């Protein structure tokens, strides 16, 4: 209990010192606002946003400690984009977390006494785990976003087909679909908004859609972009192409569900063998074994 309280006090003092070191001007401004209060009061949302930006900025300062190459930064930035993080400070927060998290884990290990048995193992686990946890969490975010994009793509294609058949062009249909499905499919709507903005900035339609496929990294989106580019080059109906692709995706989804259902019987073998069968053997054969043991003792006597 004393070690935990000591760690909390050290962590609070360390955090306060870092805040004073990196955000001295902000603290001075807050003190001046307290001394000379203004009639306008900040809302709770603005306070939370400012606190979050302050913590994010504090983490950013640690990213300068970690050496990194241009290729590594490029790959990390691409992964952040696939996770839906396009802010410039995202790469700084990622590398800052890789430096700050091992320090926090080491402090927790020493404060709680976990490092008393093996200091080397505790340091290795804390440093390695703290360095890899941000990458694993980022990979989880990428996988979750890609699954959401793949799952919502048929609905987006249906909306695009409806808009195109109503008389809108592909660019107008893309903008309208992004606005209409912003709440139902936020991941795909965000990517479509980027496509619309790039086209308004002067980028060709094919290049904008190809960049969307590169940003998402989803195979179904790549196939859709290839079909759209070929349809535009050959002059075929874009609405028909999207309808066929949407039906294909739904068929693939049904086939995946049927495949998972077919694998269920094989996956149940391991729980049956290791958990259910031993319990049945104990219940069914246990009394017989006890009777045999009693009979053996009587014969021996």
Steps between C-alpha positions, in 0.01 A plus 500: 500500500783739586675419171184577300451833681867585442466425129187716472672793672810465278286475186298810593816699578666384178193589294474840664867566434467405135194720459681793658806435284328470163197722555627787707334762281168319512520479880583869524203579278270290718628670818440842344147393405437396861638828635315710242193296408327575170121508466510222240516152655632197321273201452578154628569372147758773436671418830519130415634576153767731640604241760519228233709719272732582792555132578549424132752779473686369805527158334622662178814628675612145575496392135821694435690256724432199273718476184308420181559494124294658224380161376384402848319830544333457160374152590376622839321794339330266251383277787363802683308605189354150469392527863319825419755735663604768252623769740864596467560455874388136483848376408650700788251359750571145376876525550455698820282220640773248410740695721264597783319167545812294589590760764152480651506118501842499666377743765196281568716185518739653756224671698289187536797273576462283189861568405637378835524136391672554163602852406629399157177322401286786628705756307495289184124442515427865584725643228401248233131507584488878527672535164273251321163579661442817289565300181263223608231751591545679168474167318176427689360837392597431137339154504182632659471783247566272204232257617253787534584623149466152349171443682346833402615509138186328355273758665713784365488348151119476519482868592733592215290299254181671618658846460642423156173354373322811634701711255805608699853467372752277677664797672168639621385152607822454698449829685134423569578149622770631733252745652213253532703213650716709734334343807422152369841437339739763645820329376396478136331839512826653623693341213241618248526853640875489436435382143259789444747754641783366284285522188401855586870581541562390142610138534367266226216270602693179442797616704274611787332159517836319474632705792191397696582134432859557619382679815256229604702193399179297451490253211132556426562876464795431267279277284232770492750766393635275226149437373418872506816590308435230239136602473600862444758405238272260312188717530279241667227572755645596839172432681482146361863441596438614858184290529681187386790568737260556792321170428838326482601638839175385658546152349854489641368602842246214496770257392729613782221445754434153359872422513523604864192290580659197329816543711300494823487119521879477464563775759272324751724192504760663726257615774333158488826308539666720762203618711174309446627141458717504819201622701282223355765239580520622859121492543445163329810306600565662839254286701617180329863580580414567868314170523794316344739662748282399797475144368877483458558614860257236629677225302837612631375493860 
